[in-house]
Amino acid sequence: MSKVNLKDKFGLFSEHWTPKIVGELNGQYVKLAKVQGDFLWHSHEEEDEMFLVVKGALTIHFRDRKIDIEEGEFFIVPKGVEHRPEASEETHVLLVEPKTTAHTGTLKTALTVEHLEWI
């Protein structure tokens, strides 16, 4: 058992939209991601997706509205709901998701990371 320092962990990588695993609990991964710009429209058929903004701001677009998430806030996208994350500046996000969750949902694109890295 050891504690995790989020600032230190975010300092270990620079790529955007490529989640890194920093912990595991009850069949869930705790992931960190740096995001900037637009991501793709996607959904997760079997899993909810939680976005906690550690630094910066994130907008989650839905087909009929958008949700702005500020530093220190989180939002849970229910399973099956199509969404598109966007960050106008580099934003640091903590995600808690089932181990089976693919970050591009049911889509397979050049952005899909098949094997997430532990840091």
Beta strands, then each sheet from edge to edge (+ up, - down):
strand 1: 20-25
strand 2: 28-38
strand 3: 49-55
strand 4: 57-61
strand 5: 66-70
strand 6: 74-77
strand 7: 84-98
strand 8: 117-118
sheet 1: 5+ 4- 7+ 2- 1+ 8+
sheet 2: 5+ 4- 7+ 3- 6+
end
